[in-house]
Amino acid sequence: VENGNTELEGLRKANAEHPIEVTGKKLRDLMSWVDRPITETA
């Protein structure tokens, strides 16, 4: 199970660093009408 957790964490990190996710986070930060807080994994 721990190996799976390590792999999952790696996949989450890779997805969070994907250019579309980085751009989306910047855009969401500009949207004051969006409910907060936004989690990093959203």
mmCIF entry with sequence, helices, sheets and N, C-alpha, C, O atoms, coordinates in Angstrom:
data_MODEL
# 
_entry.id   MODEL 
# 
_entity.id                         1 
_entity.type                       polymer 
_entity.pdbx_number_of_molecules   1 
# 
_entity_poly.entity_id                      1 
_entity_poly.type                           'polypeptide(L)' 
_entity_poly.nstd_linkage                   no 
_entity_poly.nstd_monomer                   no 
_entity_poly.pdbx_seq_one_letter_code       VENGNTELEGLRKANAEHPIEVTGKKLRDLMSWVDRPITETA 
_entity_poly.pdbx_seq_one_letter_code_can   VENGNTELEGLRKANAEHPIEVTGKKLRDLMSWVDRPITETA 
_entity_poly.pdbx_strand_id                 A 
# 
loop_
_entity_poly_seq.entity_id 
_entity_poly_seq.num 
_entity_poly_seq.mon_id 
_entity_poly_seq.hetero 
1 1  VAL n 
1 2  GLU n 
1 3  ASN n 
1 4  GLY n 
1 5  ASN n 
1 6  THR n 
1 7  GLU n 
1 8  LEU n 
1 9  GLU n 
1 10 GLY n 
1 11 LEU n 
1 12 ARG n 
1 13 LYS n 
1 14 ALA n 
1 15 ASN n 
1 16 ALA n 
1 17 GLU n 
1 18 HIS n 
1 19 PRO n 
1 20 ILE n 
1 21 GLU n 
1 22 VAL n 
1 23 THR n 
1 24 GLY n 
1 25 LYS n 
1 26 LYS n 
1 27 LEU n 
1 28 ARG n 
1 29 ASP n 
1 30 LEU n 
1 31 MET n 
1 32 SER n 
1 33 TRP n 
1 34 VAL n 
1 35 ASP n 
1 36 ARG n 
1 37 PRO n 
1 38 ILE n 
1 39 THR n 
1 40 GLU n 
1 41 THR n 
1 42 ALA n 
# 
_struct_asym.id          A 
_struct_asym.entity_id   1 
# 
loop_
_struct_conf.conf_type_id 
_struct_conf.id 
_struct_conf.pdbx_PDB_helix_id 
_struct_conf.beg_label_comp_id 
_struct_conf.beg_label_asym_id 
_struct_conf.beg_label_seq_id 
_struct_conf.pdbx_beg_PDB_ins_code 
_struct_conf.end_label_comp_id 
_struct_conf.end_label_asym_id 
_struct_conf.end_label_seq_id 
_struct_conf.pdbx_end_PDB_ins_code 
_struct_conf.beg_auth_comp_id 
_struct_conf.beg_auth_asym_id 
_struct_conf.beg_auth_seq_id 
_struct_conf.end_auth_comp_id 
_struct_conf.end_auth_asym_id 
_struct_conf.end_auth_seq_id 
_struct_conf.pdbx_PDB_helix_class 
_struct_conf.details 
_struct_conf.pdbx_PDB_helix_length 
HELX_P HELX_P1 AA1 GLU A 2  ? ALA A 16 ? GLU A 2  ALA A 16 1 ? 15 
HELX_P HELX_P2 AA2 PRO A 19 ? LEU A 30 ? PRO A 19 LEU A 30 1 ? 12 
# 
_struct_conf_type.id          HELX_P 
_struct_conf_type.criteria    ? 
_struct_conf_type.reference   ? 
# 
loop_
_atom_site.group_PDB 
_atom_site.id 
_atom_site.type_symbol 
_atom_site.label_atom_id 
_atom_site.label_alt_id 
_atom_site.label_comp_id 
_atom_site.label_asym_id 
_atom_site.label_entity_id 
_atom_site.label_seq_id 
_atom_site.pdbx_PDB_ins_code 
_atom_site.Cartn_x 
_atom_site.Cartn_y 
_atom_site.Cartn_z 
_atom_site.occupancy 
_atom_site.B_iso_or_equiv 
_atom_site.pdbx_formal_charge 
_atom_site.auth_seq_id 
_atom_site.auth_comp_id 
_atom_site.auth_asym_id 
_atom_site.auth_atom_id 
_atom_site.pdbx_PDB_model_num 
ATOM 1   N N  . VAL A 1 1  ? 0.829   -1.201 0.000   1.00 0.00 ? 1  VAL A N  1 
ATOM 2   C CA . VAL A 1 1  ? 0.000   0.000  0.000   1.00 0.00 ? 1  VAL A CA 1 
ATOM 3   C C  . VAL A 1 1  ? 0.867   1.257  0.000   1.00 0.00 ? 1  VAL A C  1 
ATOM 4   O O  . VAL A 1 1  ? 0.530   2.242  -0.657  1.00 0.00 ? 1  VAL A O  1 
ATOM 5   N N  . GLU A 1 2  ? 1.986   1.229  0.735   1.00 0.00 ? 2  GLU A N  1 
ATOM 6   C CA . GLU A 1 2  ? 2.825   2.422  0.787   1.00 0.00 ? 2  GLU A CA 1 
ATOM 7   C C  . GLU A 1 2  ? 3.450   2.747  -0.567  1.00 0.00 ? 2  GLU A C  1 
ATOM 8   O O  . GLU A 1 2  ? 3.623   3.920  -0.899  1.00 0.00 ? 2  GLU A O  1 
ATOM 9   N N  . ASN A 1 3  ? 3.791   1.725  -1.353  1.00 0.00 ? 3  ASN A N  1 
ATOM 10  C CA . ASN A 1 3  ? 4.305   1.989  -2.698  1.00 0.00 ? 3  ASN A CA 1 
ATOM 11  C C  . ASN A 1 3  ? 3.262   2.692  -3.551  1.00 0.00 ? 3  ASN A C  1 
ATOM 12  O O  . ASN A 1 3  ? 3.587   3.597  -4.320  1.00 0.00 ? 3  ASN A O  1 
ATOM 13  N N  . GLY A 1 4  ? 2.023   2.281  -3.415  1.00 0.00 ? 4  GLY A N  1 
ATOM 14  C CA . GLY A 1 4  ? 0.946   2.929  -4.153  1.00 0.00 ? 4  GLY A CA 1 
ATOM 15  C C  . GLY A 1 4  ? 0.780   4.374  -3.737  1.00 0.00 ? 4  GLY A C  1 
ATOM 16  O O  . GLY A 1 4  ? 0.516   5.241  -4.569  1.00 0.00 ? 4  GLY A O  1 
ATOM 17  N N  . ASN A 1 5  ? 0.934   4.635  -2.439  1.00 0.00 ? 5  ASN A N  1 
ATOM 18  C CA . ASN A 1 5  ? 0.811   5.994  -1.939  1.00 0.00 ? 5  ASN A CA 1 
ATOM 19  C C  . ASN A 1 5  ? 1.920   6.873  -2.501  1.00 0.00 ? 5  ASN A C  1 
ATOM 20  O O  . ASN A 1 5  ? 1.679   8.022  -2.871  1.00 0.00 ? 5  ASN A O  1 
ATOM 21  N N  . THR A 1 6  ? 3.117   6.344  -2.564  1.00 0.00 ? 6  THR A N  1 
ATOM 22  C CA . THR A 1 6  ? 4.241   7.093  -3.125  1.00 0.00 ? 6  THR A CA 1 
ATOM 23  C C  . THR A 1 6  ? 3.985   7.413  -4.591  1.00 0.00 ? 6  THR A C  1 
ATOM 24  O O  . THR A 1 6  ? 4.237   8.527  -5.050  1.00 0.00 ? 6  THR A O  1 
ATOM 25  N N  . GLU A 1 7  ? 3.489   6.436  -5.309  1.00 0.00 ? 7  GLU A N  1 
ATOM 26  C CA . GLU A 1 7  ? 3.185   6.648  -6.726  1.00 0.00 ? 7  GLU A CA 1 
ATOM 27  C C  . GLU A 1 7  ? 2.074   7.679  -6.892  1.00 0.00 ? 7  GLU A C  1 
ATOM 28  O O  . GLU A 1 7  ? 2.154   8.546  -7.761  1.00 0.00 ? 7  GLU A O  1 
ATOM 29  N N  . LEU A 1 8  ? 1.044   7.587  -6.066  1.00 0.00 ? 8  LEU A N  1 
ATOM 30  C CA . LEU A 1 8  ? -0.066  8.533  -6.132  1.00 0.00 ? 8  LEU A CA 1 
ATOM 31  C C  . LEU A 1 8  ? 0.411   9.953  -5.855  1.00 0.00 ? 8  LEU A C  1 
ATOM 32  O O  . LEU A 1 8  ? 0.028   10.888 -6.558  1.00 0.00 ? 8  LEU A O  1 
ATOM 33  N N  . GLU A 1 9  ? 1.238   10.114 -4.844  1.00 0.00 ? 9  GLU A N  1 
ATOM 34  C CA . GLU A 1 9  ? 1.767   11.444 -4.528  1.00 0.00 ? 9  GLU A CA 1 
ATOM 35  C C  . GLU A 1 9  ? 2.586   11.993 -5.697  1.00 0.00 ? 9  GLU A C  1 
ATOM 36  O O  . GLU A 1 9  ? 2.514   13.184 -5.998  1.00 0.00 ? 9  GLU A O  1 
ATOM 37  N N  . GLY A 1 10 ? 3.352   11.142 -6.346  1.00 0.00 ? 10 GLY A N  1 
ATOM 38  C CA . GLY A 1 10 ? 4.126   11.564 -7.515  1.00 0.00 ? 10 GLY A CA 1 
ATOM 39  C C  . GLY A 1 10 ? 3.237   12.006 -8.660  1.00 0.00 ? 10 GLY A C  1 
ATOM 40  O O  . GLY A 1 10 ? 3.522   12.998 -9.331  1.00 0.00 ? 10 GLY A O  1 
ATOM 41  N N  . LEU A 1 11 ? 2.161   11.270 -8.881  1.00 0.00 ? 11 LEU A N  1 
ATOM 42  C CA . LEU A 1 11 ? 1.216   11.640 -9.936  1.00 0.00 ? 11 LEU A CA 1 
ATOM 43  C C  . LEU A 1 11 ? 0.520   12.958 -9.617  1.00 0.00 ? 11 LEU A C  1 
ATOM 44  O O  . LEU A 1 11 ? 0.327   13.791 -10.502 1.00 0.00 ? 11 LEU A O  1 
ATOM 45  N N  . ARG A 1 12 ? 0.146   13.144 -8.370  1.00 0.00 ? 12 ARG A N  1 
ATOM 46  C CA . ARG A 1 12 ? -0.500  14.404 -7.975  1.00 0.00 ? 12 ARG A CA 1 
ATOM 47  C C  . ARG A 1 12 ? 0.433   15.588 -8.178  1.00 0.00 ? 12 ARG A C  1 
ATOM 48  O O  . ARG A 1 12 ? 0.019   16.647 -8.650  1.00 0.00 ? 12 ARG A O  1 
ATOM 49  N N  . LYS A 1 13 ? 1.700   15.397 -7.816  1.00 0.00 ? 13 LYS A N  1 
ATOM 50  C CA . LYS A 1 13 ? 2.684   16.471 -7.979  1.00 0.00 ? 13 LYS A CA 1 
ATOM 51  C C  . LYS A 1 13 ? 2.873   16.781 -9.458  1.00 0.00 ? 13 LYS A C  1 
ATOM 52  O O  . LYS A 1 13 ? 2.908   17.949 -9.847  1.00 0.00 ? 13 LYS A O  1 
ATOM 53  N N  . ALA A 1 14 ? 2.995   15.755 -10.279 1.00 0.00 ? 14 ALA A N  1 
ATOM 54  C CA . ALA A 1 14 ? 3.174   15.957 -11.720 1.00 0.00 ? 14 ALA A CA 1 
ATOM 55  C C  . ALA A 1 14 ? 1.970   16.674 -12.318 1.00 0.00 ? 14 ALA A C  1 
ATOM 56  O O  . ALA A 1 14 ? 2.133   17.561 -13.156 1.00 0.00 ? 14 ALA A O  1 
ATOM 57  N N  . ASN A 1 15 ? 0.771   16.302 -11.899 1.00 0.00 ? 15 ASN A N  1 
ATOM 58  C CA . ASN A 1 15 ? -0.435  16.956 -12.406 1.00 0.00 ? 15 ASN A CA 1 
ATOM 59  C C  . ASN A 1 15 ? -0.504  18.405 -11.961 1.00 0.00 ? 15 ASN A C  1 
ATOM 60  O O  . ASN A 1 15 ? -0.897  19.270 -12.744 1.00 0.00 ? 15 ASN A O  1 
ATOM 61  N N  . ALA A 1 16 ? -0.132  18.687 -10.721 1.00 0.00 ? 16 ALA A N  1 
ATOM 62  C CA . ALA A 1 16 ? -0.186  20.050 -10.195 1.00 0.00 ? 16 ALA A CA 1 
ATOM 63  C C  . ALA A 1 16 ? 0.791   20.967 -10.925 1.00 0.00 ? 16 ALA A C  1 
ATOM 64  O O  . ALA A 1 16 ? 0.561   22.172 -11.024 1.00 0.00 ? 16 ALA A O  1 
ATOM 65  N N  . GLU A 1 17 ? 1.877   20.399 -11.434 1.00 0.00 ? 17 GLU A N  1 
ATOM 66  C CA . GLU A 1 17 ? 2.888   21.196 -12.126 1.00 0.00 ? 17 GLU A CA 1 
ATOM 67  C C  . GLU A 1 17 ? 2.650   21.288 -13.633 1.00 0.00 ? 17 GLU A C  1 
ATOM 68  O O  . GLU A 1 17 ? 3.412   21.945 -14.343 1.00 0.00 ? 17 GLU A O  1 
ATOM 69  N N  . HIS A 1 18 ? 1.603   20.638 -14.118 1.00 0.00 ? 18 HIS A N  1 
ATOM 70  C CA . HIS A 1 18 ? 1.295   20.684 -15.548 1.00 0.00 ? 18 HIS A CA 1 
ATOM 71  C C  . HIS A 1 18 ? 0.944   22.128 -15.926 1.00 0.00 ? 18 HIS A C  1 
ATOM 72  O O  . HIS A 1 18 ? 0.268   22.814 -15.160 1.00 0.00 ? 18 HIS A O  1 
ATOM 73  N N  . PRO A 1 19 ? 1.392   22.597 -17.092 1.00 0.00 ? 19 PRO A N  1 
ATOM 74  C CA . PRO A 1 19 ? 1.155   23.990 -17.484 1.00 0.00 ? 19 PRO A CA 1 
ATOM 75  C C  . PRO A 1 19 ? -0.313  24.419 -17.429 1.00 0.00 ? 19 PRO A C  1 
ATOM 76  O O  . PRO A 1 19 ? -0.593  25.560 -17.063 1.00 0.00 ? 19 PRO A O  1 
ATOM 77  N N  . ILE A 1 20 ? -1.243  23.555 -17.776 1.00 0.00 ? 20 ILE A N  1 
ATOM 78  C CA . ILE A 1 20 ? -2.652  23.958 -17.743 1.00 0.00 ? 20 ILE A CA 1 
ATOM 79  C C  . ILE A 1 20 ? -3.128  24.171 -16.313 1.00 0.00 ? 20 ILE A C  1 
ATOM 80  O O  . ILE A 1 20 ? -3.979  25.025 -16.061 1.00 0.00 ? 20 ILE A O  1 
ATOM 81  N N  . GLU A 1 21 ? -2.586  23.403 -15.381 1.00 0.00 ? 21 GLU A N  1 
ATOM 82  C CA . GLU A 1 21 ? -2.949  23.576 -13.975 1.00 0.00 ? 21 GLU A CA 1 
ATOM 83  C C  . GLU A 1 21 ? -2.357  24.858 -13.412 1.00 0.00 ? 21 GLU A C  1 
ATOM 84  O O  . GLU A 1 21 ? -3.010  25.557 -12.637 1.00 0.00 ? 21 GLU A O  1 
ATOM 85  N N  . VAL A 1 22 ? -1.132  25.169 -13.796 1.00 0.00 ? 22 VAL A N  1 
ATOM 86  C CA . VAL A 1 22 ? -0.485  26.403 -13.340 1.00 0.00 ? 22 VAL A CA 1 
ATOM 87  C C  . VAL A 1 22 ? -1.262  27.609 -13.857 1.00 0.00 ? 22 VAL A C  1 
ATOM 88  O O  . VAL A 1 22 ? -1.527  28.549 -13.107 1.00 0.00 ? 22 VAL A O  1 
ATOM 89  N N  . THR A 1 23 ? -1.624  27.583 -15.133 1.00 0.00 ? 23 THR A N  1 
ATOM 90  C CA . THR A 1 23 ? -2.399  28.671 -15.726 1.00 0.00 ? 23 THR A CA 1 
ATOM 91  C C  . THR A 1 23 ? -3.767  28.782 -15.069 1.00 0.00 ? 23 THR A C  1 
ATOM 92  O O  . THR A 1 23 ? -4.230  29.883 -14.772 1.00 0.00 ? 23 THR A O  1 
ATOM 93  N N  . GLY A 1 24 ? -4.415  27.641 -14.842 1.00 0.00 ? 24 GLY A N  1 
ATOM 94  C CA . GLY A 1 24 ? -5.731  27.644 -14.199 1.00 0.00 ? 24 GLY A CA 1 
ATOM 95  C C  . GLY A 1 24 ? -5.683  28.242 -12.809 1.00 0.00 ? 24 GLY A C  1 
ATOM 96  O O  . GLY A 1 24 ? -6.590  28.980 -12.427 1.00 0.00 ? 24 GLY A O  1 
ATOM 97  N N  . LYS A 1 25 ? -4.647  27.941 -12.045 1.00 0.00 ? 25 LYS A N  1 
ATOM 98  C CA . LYS A 1 25 ? -4.518  28.499 -10.701 1.00 0.00 ? 25 LYS A CA 1 
ATOM 99  C C  . LYS A 1 25 ? -4.382  30.017 -10.771 1.00 0.00 ? 25 LYS A C  1 
ATOM 100 O O  . LYS A 1 25 ? -5.001  30.734 -9.985  1.00 0.00 ? 25 LYS A O  1 
ATOM 101 N N  . LYS A 1 26 ? -3.577  30.506 -11.704 1.00 0.00 ? 26 LYS A N  1 
ATOM 102 C CA . LYS A 1 26 ? -3.406  31.955 -11.854 1.00 0.00 ? 26 LYS A CA 1 
ATOM 103 C C  . LYS A 1 26 ? -4.738  32.615 -12.210 1.00 0.00 ? 26 LYS A C  1 
ATOM 104 O O  . LYS A 1 26 ? -5.076  33.672 -11.677 1.00 0.00 ? 26 LYS A O  1 
ATOM 105 N N  . LEU A 1 27 ? -5.486  31.987 -13.109 1.00 0.00 ? 27 LEU A N  1 
ATOM 106 C CA . LEU A 1 27 ? -6.777  32.550 -13.506 1.00 0.00 ? 27 LEU A CA 1 
ATOM 107 C C  . LEU A 1 27 ? -7.777  32.518 -12.354 1.00 0.00 ? 27 LEU A C  1 
ATOM 108 O O  . LEU A 1 27 ? -8.508  33.486 -12.142 1.00 0.00 ? 27 LEU A O  1 
ATOM 109 N N  . ARG A 1 28 ? -7.816  31.403 -11.600 1.00 0.00 ? 28 ARG A N  1 
ATOM 110 C CA . ARG A 1 28 ? -8.737  31.318 -10.462 1.00 0.00 ? 28 ARG A CA 1 
ATOM 111 C C  . ARG A 1 28 ? -8.413  32.366 -9.411  1.00 0.00 ? 28 ARG A C  1 
ATOM 112 O O  . ARG A 1 28 ? -9.316  32.898 -8.766  1.00 0.00 ? 28 ARG A O  1 
ATOM 113 N N  . ASP A 1 29 ? -7.127  32.667 -9.233  1.00 0.00 ? 29 ASP A N  1 
ATOM 114 C CA . ASP A 1 29 ? -6.733  33.699 -8.276  1.00 0.00 ? 29 ASP A CA 1 
ATOM 115 C C  . ASP A 1 29 ? -7.283  35.067 -8.666  1.00 0.00 ? 29 ASP A C  1 
ATOM 116 O O  . ASP A 1 29 ? -7.491  35.919 -7.801  1.00 0.00 ? 29 ASP A O  1 
ATOM 117 N N  . LEU A 1 30 ? -7.518  35.284 -9.946  1.00 0.00 ? 30 LEU A N  1 
ATOM 118 C CA . LEU A 1 30 ? -8.052  36.559 -10.422 1.00 0.00 ? 30 LEU A CA 1 
ATOM 119 C C  . LEU A 1 30 ? -9.573  36.655 -10.293 1.00 0.00 ? 30 LEU A C  1 
ATOM 120 O O  . LEU A 1 30 ? -10.135 37.742 -10.427 1.00 0.00 ? 30 LEU A O  1 
ATOM 121 N N  . MET A 1 31 ? -10.238 35.542 -10.036 1.00 0.00 ? 31 MET A N  1 
ATOM 122 C CA . MET A 1 31 ? -11.702 35.501 -9.986  1.00 0.00 ? 31 MET A CA 1 
ATOM 123 C C  . MET A 1 31 ? -12.186 35.694 -8.552  1.00 0.00 ? 31 MET A C  1 
ATOM 124 O O  . MET A 1 31 ? -12.320 34.735 -7.793  1.00 0.00 ? 31 MET A O  1 
ATOM 125 N N  . SER A 1 32 ? -12.444 36.943 -8.200  1.00 0.00 ? 32 SER A N  1 
ATOM 126 C CA . SER A 1 32 ? -12.828 37.254 -6.824  1.00 0.00 ? 32 SER A CA 1 
ATOM 127 C C  . SER A 1 32 ? -14.183 36.654 -6.447  1.00 0.00 ? 32 SER A C  1 
ATOM 128 O O  . SER A 1 32 ? -14.461 36.470 -5.262  1.00 0.00 ? 32 SER A O  1 
ATOM 129 N N  . TRP A 1 33 ? -15.022 36.348 -7.420  1.00 0.00 ? 33 TRP A N  1 
ATOM 130 C CA . TRP A 1 33 ? -16.348 35.820 -7.127  1.00 0.00 ? 33 TRP A CA 1 
ATOM 131 C C  . TRP A 1 33 ? -16.357 34.315 -6.866  1.00 0.00 ? 33 TRP A C  1 
ATOM 132 O O  . TRP A 1 33 ? -17.382 33.768 -6.459  1.00 0.00 ? 33 TRP A O  1 
ATOM 133 N N  . VAL A 1 34 ? -15.244 33.647 -7.092  1.00 0.00 ? 34 VAL A N  1 
ATOM 134 C CA . VAL A 1 34 ? -15.151 32.210 -6.848  1.00 0.00 ? 34 VAL A CA 1 
ATOM 135 C C  . VAL A 1 34 ? -15.003 31.977 -5.352  1.00 0.00 ? 34 VAL A C  1 
ATOM 136 O O  . VAL A 1 34 ? -14.198 32.629 -4.687  1.00 0.00 ? 34 VAL A O  1 
ATOM 137 N N  . ASP A 1 35 ? -15.795 31.033 -4.825  1.00 0.00 ? 35 ASP A N  1 
ATOM 138 C CA . ASP A 1 35 ? -15.717 30.725 -3.400  1.00 0.00 ? 35 ASP A CA 1 
ATOM 139 C C  . ASP A 1 35 ? -14.312 30.303 -3.017  1.00 0.00 ? 35 ASP A C  1 
ATOM 140 O O  . ASP A 1 35 ? -13.636 29.606 -3.774  1.00 0.00 ? 35 ASP A O  1 
ATOM 141 N N  . ARG A 1 36 ? -13.887 30.716 -1.868  1.00 0.00 ? 36 ARG A N  1 
ATOM 142 C CA . ARG A 1 36 ? -12.582 30.342 -1.330  1.00 0.00 ? 36 ARG A CA 1 
ATOM 143 C C  . ARG A 1 36 ? -12.805 29.415 -0.164  1.00 0.00 ? 36 ARG A C  1 
ATOM 144 O O  . ARG A 1 36 ? -13.929 29.422 0.337   1.00 0.00 ? 36 ARG A O  1 
ATOM 145 N N  . PRO A 1 37 ? -11.909 28.639 0.322   1.00 0.00 ? 37 PRO A N  1 
ATOM 146 C CA . PRO A 1 37 ? -10.561 28.470 -0.200  1.00 0.00 ? 37 PRO A CA 1 
ATOM 147 C C  . PRO A 1 37 ? -10.536 27.444 -1.317  1.00 0.00 ? 37 PRO A C  1 
ATOM 148 O O  . PRO A 1 37 ? -11.367 26.536 -1.361  1.00 0.00 ? 37 PRO A O  1 
ATOM 149 N N  . ILE A 1 38 ? -9.594  27.590 -2.203  1.00 0.00 ? 38 ILE A N  1 
ATOM 150 C CA . ILE A 1 38 ? -9.370  26.615 -3.265  1.00 0.00 ? 38 ILE A CA 1 
ATOM 151 C C  . ILE A 1 38 ? -8.188  25.769 -2.843  1.00 0.00 ? 38 ILE A C  1 
ATOM 152 O O  . ILE A 1 38 ? -7.114  26.289 -2.540  1.00 0.00 ? 38 ILE A O  1 
ATOM 153 N N  . THR A 1 39 ? -8.388  24.474 -2.825  1.00 0.00 ? 39 THR A N  1 
ATOM 154 C CA . THR A 1 39 ? -7.295  23.595 -2.422  1.00 0.00 ? 39 THR A CA 1 
ATOM 155 C C  . THR A 1 39 ? -6.312  23.440 -3.571  1.00 0.00 ? 39 THR A C  1 
ATOM 156 O O  . THR A 1 39 ? -6.658  23.683 -4.727  1.00 0.00 ? 39 THR A O  1 
ATOM 157 N N  . GLU A 1 40 ? -5.109  23.044 -3.260  1.00 0.00 ? 40 GLU A N  1 
ATOM 158 C CA . GLU A 1 40 ? -4.089  22.841 -4.276  1.00 0.00 ? 40 GLU A CA 1 
ATOM 159 C C  . GLU A 1 40 ? -4.402  21.664 -5.189  1.00 0.00 ? 40 GLU A C  1 
ATOM 160 O O  . GLU A 1 40 ? -3.902  21.593 -6.312  1.00 0.00 ? 40 GLU A O  1 
ATOM 161 N N  . THR A 1 41 ? -5.224  20.745 -4.711  1.00 0.00 ? 41 THR A N  1 
ATOM 162 C CA . THR A 1 41 ? -5.537  19.580 -5.524  1.00 0.00 ? 41 THR A CA 1 
ATOM 163 C C  . THR A 1 41 ? -6.817  19.737 -6.316  1.00 0.00 ? 41 THR A C  1 
ATOM 164 O O  . THR A 1 41 ? -7.243  18.810 -7.005  1.00 0.00 ? 41 THR A O  1 
ATOM 165 N N  . ALA A 1 42 ? -7.431  20.900 -6.223  1.00 0.00 ? 42 ALA A N  1 
ATOM 166 C CA . ALA A 1 42 ? -8.694  21.106 -6.911  1.00 0.00 ? 42 ALA A CA 1 
ATOM 167 C C  . ALA A 1 42 ? -8.530  21.129 -8.403  1.00 0.00 ? 42 ALA A C  1 
ATOM 168 O O  . ALA A 1 42 ? -9.510  21.296 -9.129  1.00 0.00 ? 42 ALA A O  1 
# 
